[in-house]
Amino acid sequence: MATTSLQTMTSSTGLPSGWEIRMSRSHNIPYYFDSATHESSWEPPVGTDADELKVYMAANFSFVMPASITIAASGPQSQSKIRCSHLLIKHAGSRRPSSWKEKHITRTEDEARQILEGLEAKIKAGKATLGELAVSESDDSSARKGGDLGFFGRGEMQKEFEEAAFALNVGQMSRIIKTGSGLHLIERTA
């Protein structure tokens, strides 16, 4: 993984001793690096305090929409490729019930829905954006990019996700969508 400058870390990251958070130049997202063994990983190492890491990541890697993304007026279905961000909450029944925050997700689907409803309420109340919450709350690796999934076309996402995403206008957020991956809030950004 190609890196830019090393981020100065303290024990407040929640990472085990010797581990650092670095930025990938090729992907423009943070990753984890063990300075003693030179091991690197996209996922937090074993022994990470997930709560501390979550707070650190939210404070230091808040997502800012790149200037290259413009939110223009366009209707649903108007493009062959669209760009979306999402916030994913997994549950025990998800196809891969683990994430960068939790090795084994044991919450029920109802508990995941309650979590996502609370986050949705914050977004609708203007207390946070989907991208800001995705950084610390999403159970997907896109959390490092504020939930940004980049551009995608039809047939590239799960059917339920695709249908909801393509039905949105730019700047619009979906209701809670259930897929095999878990429960999502989707925001169309382009």
C-alpha positions in Angstrom: 0.0 0.0 0.0 1.5 3.3 -1.0 1.3 5.9 1.7 1.5 9.6 2.2 2.7 11.2 5.4 2.4 9.1 8.6 -0.4 10.3 10.9 0.8 11.1 14.4 -1.1 8.7 16.7 -1.6 8.4 20.4 -3.0 5.6 22.5 -6.4 7.2 22.0 -6.7 5.4 18.6 -7.5 2.2 20.5 -4.9 0.3 18.4 -2.6 -2.2 20.0 1.0 -1.1 20.8 3.1 -0.5 17.7 0.2 -0.1 15.3 -0.4 3.2 13.5 -3.0 4.6 11.1 -1.5 5.6 7.8 -3.1 7.0 4.6 -3.0 5.1 1.4 -2.0 7.3 -1.6 -3.5 4.9 -4.1 -6.9 4.6 -2.4 -6.9 7.8 -0.3 -8.2 6.0 2.7 -6.7 5.1 6.1 -5.2 1.7 6.8 -3.4 0.1 9.8 0.3 -0.5 9.9 2.5 -2.3 12.5 5.8 -0.5 12.6 7.6 -3.5 14.2 6.6 -6.2 11.7 5.7 -3.9 8.7 2.4 -5.7 8.5 -0.4 -3.7 7.0 -4.1 -4.2 6.9 -7.3 -2.6 5.8 -9.0 -4.0 8.9 -8.1 -3.1 12.5 -5.7 -5.6 14.1 -6.7 -8.0 16.8 -6.8 -6.4 20.2 -8.1 -3.0 18.9 -10.5 -1.2 21.2 -13.3 -0.7 18.7 -15.0 2.1 20.8 -11.8 4.2 21.0 -11.0 3.6 17.3 -14.5 4.7 16.4 -14.2 8.0 18.3 -10.7 8.6 16.9 -11.8 7.9 13.3 -14.8 10.2 13.6 -12.7 13.0 15.0 -9.7 12.7 12.6 -11.0 11.2 9.3 -14.3 13.1 8.9 -15.5 12.8 5.3 -15.6 15.9 3.1 -17.2 15.6 -0.2 -14.5 16.0 -2.9 -14.9 19.3 -4.9 -15.0 17.2 -8.1 -18.4 15.9 -7.1 -21.1 18.3 -8.0 -24.6 17.9 -7.0 -26.5 18.8 -10.1 -30.2 18.7 -10.7 -31.1 15.4 -12.3 -33.9 13.0 -12.0 -33.9 9.3 -11.2 -32.9 7.0 -14.0 -31.3 9.9 -15.9 -27.8 8.4 -16.0 -26.4 5.0 -16.8 -24.0 5.5 -13.9 -24.8 7.1 -10.6 -22.8 7.9 -7.4 -24.1 7.1 -3.9 -22.9 7.0 -0.4 -24.4 4.7 2.2 -24.5 3.8 5.8 -24.7 0.1 6.5 -25.7 -1.6 9.8 -25.1 -5.3 9.8 -26.8 -7.9 12.0 -26.3 -11.6 12.8 -28.3 -12.6 9.7 -26.2 -10.5 7.3 -24.2 -12.6 4.8 -20.9 -11.5 6.5 -21.7 -10.6 10.1 -18.4 -8.8 10.8 -17.0 -5.4 10.2 -14.0 -3.1 10.9 -15.7 -2.3 14.2 -16.8 -5.7 15.4 -15.3 -9.1 14.6 -18.6 -10.9 15.3 -21.8 -9.0 15.0 -24.5 -10.6 17.1 -27.2 -7.9 17.1 -30.6 -8.9 15.7 -32.1 -7.4 12.6 -34.6 -5.5 14.8 -31.7 -4.1 16.8 -29.9 -3.0 13.6 -33.0 -1.3 12.4 -33.4 0.6 15.7 -29.7 1.8 15.4 -30.3 2.9 11.8 -33.6 4.6 12.6 -31.7 6.6 15.3 -29.0 7.6 12.8 -31.7 8.5 10.2 -33.4 10.8 12.7 -30.1 12.6 13.3 -29.6 13.2 9.6 -33.2 14.4 9.1 -32.9 16.7 12.1 -29.7 18.2 10.5 -27.5 17.2 13.4 -25.2 15.2 11.1 -24.8 14.2 7.5 -24.9 10.6 6.2 -21.2 10.9 5.3 -20.2 12.1 8.8 -22.1 9.3 10.5 -20.8 6.7 8.0 -17.2 7.3 9.1 -17.9 6.1 12.7 -21.1 4.1 12.4 -21.1 2.2 9.1 -20.2 -1.5 9.1 -18.7 -1.3 5.7 -15.2 -0.5 4.6 -16.6 2.5 2.7 -16.9 4.2 6.1 -13.3 5.4 5.6 -14.6 7.5 2.7 -17.8 8.7 4.4 -19.8 5.9 2.9 -18.9 6.9 -0.7 -19.3 4.0 -3.1 -18.1 5.8 -6.2 -19.9 5.6 -9.6 -21.8 2.4 -10.4 -24.2 1.2 -13.1 -27.0 -1.3 -13.2 -26.1 -4.8 -12.3 -23.2 -3.8 -10.1 -25.0 -3.8 -6.7 -27.5 -6.0 -5.0 -30.9 -5.8 -6.6 -32.7 -4.1 -3.6 -29.8 -1.6 -3.3 -29.8 -0.8 -7.0 -33.5 -0.3 -7.3 -33.5 2.1 -4.3 -30.4 4.0 -5.5 -31.6 4.5 -9.1 -35.0 5.7 -7.8 -33.3 8.6 -5.9 -32.8 12.2 -7.2 -29.4 13.7 -6.6 -29.2 14.9 -2.9 -32.0 12.6 -1.8 -31.8 9.9 0.9 -33.6 6.6 0.8 -35.7 5.0 3.4 -34.1 2.0 5.2 -33.3 -0.6 2.6 -32.8 -4.3 3.5 -30.3 -6.4 1.5 -28.3 -9.6 2.1 -25.5 -7.3 3.5 -27.7 -5.7 6.2 -29.7 -2.5 6.5 -28.7 0.6 4.5 -29.5 4.3 4.2 -28.5 5.4 0.7 -27.8 9.0 -0.5 -27.4 9.7 -4.1 -24.6 12.2 -4.7 -24.3 12.4 -8.5 
